[in-house]
Amino acid sequence: MSVAEQSIVGAEDRSPGFLDSSVGRKVVMAITGVVLFGFVTVHMLGNLTSYMGAEAMNHYAEFLHTMIHGMGIWVFRAVMLTAVALHSWAALSLTLSNRAARPVGYRAQQRQAATWASRTMRWSGVILGIFIIFHLLHLTTGSVHPSFIKGDAYHNFVTGFQVPAVAAFYILAQLCLGLHMWHGVWSFTQTLGLVHPRYNGLRRNFATVLTILVVGVNISYPVAVLTGFIH
């Protein structure tokens, strides 16, 4: 075998797998991002039942826990937790790879093309990760909810948000979610190839409308409880 052939074989042996490549990890981020976006949207719509009163919200919660003979909610949770884990892994590994590729930062960073949302993705992601854990312990298991009543979703929802610190943390997390969603929708449409001066305005408006809709409705819940509109 010639030296050239040996070099080619060696390069093929050293070629990274799909998940080891930056493209593969970006695909994982995109797919899991879509799954999480769908979950956030459905969760937002489901919580709209809080405006209909205790009976409507508790009936919705009961439906979630009894669908597919009680297995549906566990399958749903497993998919969501897997998506969160893979999304976090892809984001962290890409960050570490980028730092390893250039351990010394640029002397003068050019940020004109970067948005504030993209530059804060890491921090907003960390806050969201902490919030997800707290949210599960607060309204799912009730471990950190002093007035938790199993099976009474409406009571847990209202009494939970009546604590100003909890409501404030929820609102902060939703603002971080907004940054994450805006940049995620923008990046996803870019991945689809919709990068053109003719479409960029539409992409920006699309990302903005979706973000304001989801985040605005989510923030309305603690605000409605604190103001007594939901009680």
C-alpha positions as CSV (number, residue, x, y, z in Angstrom):
1,M,0.0,0.0,0.0
2,S,1.4,3.4,-1.0
3,V,1.9,6.2,1.5
4,A,-1.0,8.2,-0.1
5,E,-3.3,5.2,0.3
6,Q,-2.2,4.7,3.9
7,S,-2.9,8.4,4.6
8,I,-6.4,8.1,3.1
9,V,-7.2,4.9,5.2
10,G,-5.9,6.6,8.3
11,A,-8.0,9.6,7.7
12,E,-11.1,7.5,7.2
13,D,-10.3,5.6,10.5
14,R,-10.0,8.9,12.3
15,S,-13.2,10.4,10.9
16,P,-15.6,11.3,13.6
17,G,-19.0,9.7,14.0
18,F,-22.2,11.7,13.3
19,L,-22.7,12.7,17.0
20,D,-19.0,13.5,17.3
21,S,-19.2,16.1,14.5
22,S,-20.4,19.7,15.1
23,V,-23.1,19.1,12.4
24,G,-24.4,16.1,14.1
25,R,-24.7,17.8,17.5
26,K,-26.4,20.8,15.8
27,V,-28.9,18.5,14.3
28,V,-29.5,17.0,17.8
29,M,-30.0,20.5,19.2
30,A,-32.4,21.4,16.4
31,I,-34.6,18.2,16.7
32,T,-34.7,18.3,20.5
33,G,-35.4,22.1,20.3
34,V,-38.5,21.4,18.1
35,V,-39.7,18.8,20.6
36,L,-39.2,21.1,23.5
37,F,-40.9,24.0,21.7
38,G,-43.9,21.7,21.0
39,F,-44.0,20.8,24.7
40,V,-43.8,24.4,25.9
41,T,-46.6,25.4,23.5
42,V,-48.9,22.5,24.6
43,H,-48.1,23.2,28.3
44,M,-49.0,26.8,27.8
45,L,-52.3,25.9,26.1
46,G,-53.2,23.4,28.8
47,N,-52.6,26.0,31.6
48,L,-55.2,28.2,29.9
49,T,-57.7,26.1,31.8
50,S,-56.7,28.0,34.9
51,Y,-58.8,30.9,33.6
52,M,-61.8,28.6,33.4
53,G,-61.7,27.7,37.1
54,A,-60.8,24.8,39.4
55,E,-63.1,22.2,37.8
56,A,-61.7,22.8,34.3
57,M,-58.0,22.7,35.3
58,N,-58.4,19.7,37.6
59,H,-60.3,17.8,34.9
60,Y,-57.5,18.6,32.4
61,A,-54.9,17.4,34.9
62,E,-56.9,14.2,35.5
63,F,-57.0,13.6,31.8
64,L,-53.2,13.9,31.5
65,H,-52.7,11.4,34.3
66,T,-55.2,8.8,33.1
67,M,-54.5,8.9,29.3
68,I,-53.4,5.5,27.9
69,H,-54.3,3.9,31.3
70,G,-51.9,6.2,33.2
71,M,-48.9,5.3,30.9
72,G,-49.3,8.4,28.6
73,I,-48.0,10.9,31.2
74,W,-44.9,8.8,31.9
75,V,-44.1,8.4,28.2
76,F,-44.6,12.1,27.8
77,R,-42.3,12.9,30.7
78,A,-39.6,10.4,29.5
79,V,-39.6,12.0,26.0
80,M,-39.3,15.5,27.5
81,L,-36.5,14.6,30.0
82,T,-34.6,12.8,27.2
83,A,-35.0,15.9,24.9
84,V,-33.8,18.2,27.7
85,A,-30.8,15.9,28.4
86,L,-29.8,15.6,24.8
87,H,-30.3,19.3,24.1
88,S,-28.1,20.2,27.1
89,W,-25.5,17.7,26.1
90,A,-25.3,19.0,22.6
91,A,-25.1,22.7,23.7
92,L,-22.4,22.0,26.3
93,S,-20.3,19.8,24.0
94,L,-20.4,22.4,21.2
95,T,-19.4,25.1,23.6
96,L,-16.5,23.1,24.9
97,S,-15.4,22.2,21.3
98,N,-15.5,25.8,20.3
99,R,-13.4,26.8,23.2
100,A,-10.9,24.0,22.6
101,A,-10.6,25.0,18.9
102,R,-9.7,28.6,19.9
103,P,-8.5,28.7,23.6
104,V,-7.4,32.3,23.1
105,G,-10.3,34.7,22.3
106,Y,-10.3,37.2,19.6
107,R,-8.6,40.5,20.4
108,A,-11.6,42.5,19.2
109,Q,-14.9,40.7,18.9
110,Q,-17.2,41.6,16.1
111,R,-20.7,41.3,17.4
112,Q,-22.7,43.3,14.9
113,A,-24.2,40.2,13.4
114,A,-24.8,38.4,16.7
115,T,-28.0,39.1,18.6
116,W,-28.2,39.6,22.4
117,A,-30.3,36.5,22.6
118,S,-27.6,34.3,20.9
119,R,-24.9,35.7,23.2
120,T,-26.9,34.9,26.4
121,M,-28.0,31.4,25.3
122,R,-25.7,29.7,27.8
123,W,-26.8,31.7,30.8
124,S,-30.5,31.5,29.9
125,G,-30.1,27.8,29.4
126,V,-28.6,27.4,32.9
127,I,-31.4,29.4,34.5
128,L,-34.0,27.3,32.5
129,G,-32.3,24.1,33.7
130,I,-32.6,25.2,37.3
131,F,-36.1,26.3,36.8
132,I,-37.2,22.9,35.2
133,I,-35.9,21.1,38.3
134,F,-37.6,23.5,40.7
135,H,-40.9,23.4,38.6
136,L,-41.0,19.6,38.8
137,L,-40.4,19.7,42.6
138,H,-42.9,22.5,43.0
139,L,-45.9,21.6,41.0
140,T,-45.4,18.0,40.0
141,T,-44.1,16.2,43.1
142,G,-44.9,19.0,45.6
143,S,-41.6,18.5,47.4
144,V,-41.0,22.3,47.7
145,H,-44.6,23.3,47.8
146,P,-45.8,23.9,51.4
147,S,-49.5,23.8,50.5
148,F,-49.4,21.0,48.0
149,I,-52.5,18.8,47.7
150,K,-52.1,15.8,45.5
151,G,-54.8,15.7,42.8
152,D,-55.8,19.4,43.2
153,A,-53.8,21.0,40.3
154,Y,-55.8,24.3,40.6
155,H,-55.1,24.7,44.3
156,N,-51.4,24.0,43.8
157,F,-51.2,26.4,40.9
158,V,-52.9,29.3,42.7
159,T,-51.2,28.9,46.1
160,G,-47.8,28.3,44.4
161,F,-47.9,31.6,42.5
162,Q,-49.3,33.5,45.5
163,V,-45.7,33.4,46.8
164,P,-44.0,36.5,45.3
165,A,-40.5,35.0,45.1
166,V,-41.9,31.9,43.3
167,A,-43.8,34.1,40.9
168,A,-40.8,36.3,40.3
169,F,-38.6,33.3,39.5
170,Y,-41.2,31.9,37.1
171,I,-41.3,35.2,35.3
172,L,-37.5,35.4,35.1
173,A,-37.5,31.9,33.7
174,Q,-40.1,32.8,31.1
175,L,-38.0,35.8,30.0
176,C,-35.0,33.4,29.6
177,L,-37.3,31.0,27.7
178,G,-38.2,33.9,25.4
179,L,-34.5,34.5,24.5
180,H,-34.0,30.8,24.0
181,M,-37.1,30.5,21.8
182,W,-36.4,33.6,19.7
183,H,-32.9,32.5,18.9
184,G,-34.0,28.9,18.4
185,V,-36.8,29.7,15.9
186,W,-34.5,32.1,14.1
187,S,-31.7,29.5,13.9
188,F,-34.1,26.7,12.8
189,T,-35.5,28.8,9.9
190,Q,-31.9,29.5,9.0
191,T,-31.2,25.8,8.9
192,L,-34.1,25.3,6.6
193,G,-32.3,27.6,4.1
194,L,-34.6,30.7,4.6
195,V,-31.6,33.0,4.6
196,H,-32.3,35.8,2.1
197,P,-32.9,39.5,2.4
198,R,-36.4,38.8,1.1
199,Y,-37.2,36.4,3.9
200,N,-35.1,37.7,6.9
201,G,-37.8,40.2,7.9
202,L,-40.4,37.4,7.8
203,R,-38.2,35.1,9.8
204,R,-37.6,37.8,12.4
205,N,-41.3,38.6,12.7
206,F,-42.2,34.9,12.9
207,A,-39.8,34.3,15.7
208,T,-40.9,37.4,17.5
209,V,-44.6,36.6,17.3
210,L,-44.2,33.0,18.5
211,T,-42.0,34.1,21.4
212,I,-44.3,36.9,22.5
213,L,-47.3,34.7,22.3
214,V,-45.9,31.8,24.4
215,V,-43.9,33.9,26.9
216,G,-46.7,36.5,27.3
217,V,-49.3,33.9,28.1
218,N,-47.0,32.1,30.5
219,I,-46.2,35.3,32.3
220,S,-49.9,36.1,32.6
221,Y,-50.4,33.2,34.9
222,P,-48.4,34.4,38.0
223,V,-49.5,38.0,37.3
224,A,-53.2,36.9,37.3
225,V,-52.7,35.0,40.5
226,L,-50.9,37.9,42.2
227,T,-53.5,40.4,41.2
228,G,-56.3,38.2,42.3
229,F,-57.8,37.6,38.8
230,I,-57.2,33.9,39.3
231,H,-58.0,32.9,42.9
